[in-house]
């Protein structure tokens, strides 16, 4: 099973392939904002992916459009609700601010 490392705390959790990053975080009792229940409508689950970006699902149009409307987005940005884990280990950073609209 792939591992998900969560920064800044440095926690590591084992997750099932095919799970969204948001689902994995919630199942591990990690605190992350998610106002729209994983529908890519709010952008509050904005994260940075530091390692393993190729191990995540490709960004779809809806996620890309939502990220375009958020302040503070960079090349490492993803929405945790839309990023699905593949077979590789991934390192993410939980942002300390609510980035949703």
Helices and strands as residue ranges (DSSP letters): E 2-7, E 11-15, H 21-27, E 46-51, G 53-55, H 61-68, E 77-79, E 90-94
